[in-house]
């Protein structure tokens, strides 16, 4: 490969999923790379059903302002693939991404030979690229967002976790994580290692109990409204409190001014983001996220405005669980549109779901957008869906 585009395509061409009974694939790949994950001195590891990208972004901004050379690993991307790997809010340079992928590709040949047919997946390769790149950049700290779950996530190979963060626990990815809050909390608590401090968001009591058993230290919660929120949307009040608690758990001497400036500097695409004066996108990809979005749109200056939610959601999500509650408010209309996710993943059954809840459908989001007569049109659902909308609008 000779170009950045070829490097990105190389990652995307890897298998999308594989058996996850263990971390053997990931450890073998990293061993062939010289275990770059061991060269990152300190890590803040962030998981959660919702909010992990927001918290990770705010934490990295505060640490950057406090003069830490800070790596950030988040997913998915909205505009540019390079959003996923950053240092001090600068996206990885194209040349650096190409070089790191080339280095990983070189060892993958040997790893694949050993593991065929169960070879490293797309996310495992991306994670290895990130660790490889960060290990060469003399970081002070890396803020790393989990892909799915925690216990068996590709990122959960870090020996130097200083703070483990669990932003929220709700029902999502049940096929991989379990069908109960307790089972999902158990999976997410898998990122807690040794003497790491543990910061939690607003969790169900059953999840809190599971996590407390895993931690050797008392759980830490943030203080609501101590600081002005770092990102827009009422639901970011809790995420802001969690982010502040995280940086204080990392270093209790980080100043109030550093925190305020870091929060002020925070930006994250597709989270309560107005892309036009009356058009918003938000990646509320599951029932818990949609509930938080709905609550935010009922607050303050938005509460008396009419709103159309144009939803493009993947089939394995549970957004419809919130529809009855949303439709009680006459200010809201819901329109379902078909959406094909990455790797051919199907959208929820638009016609059947619409019939069940008595809501509208459209053949495409473009058609739904043209027909919307509300004060605010909100595109939501899969982050891949709102990314597509953002690029077009």
Helices and strands as residue ranges (DSSP letters): H 4-12, H 24-32, G 36-39, E 43-47, H 52-65, E 70-73, G 81-84, E 85-87, E 90-91, H 94-115, H 122-135, E 141-145, E 161-166, H 174-177, H 181-188, G 189-191, E 197-200, H 205-214, E 220-221, H 236-250, H 256-265, E 273-276, E 279-282, H 287-297, G 300-302, E 307-312, G 319-322, H 323-327, E 332-337, G 342-344, H 350-357, E 360-362, H 365-371, E 376-381, H 383-392
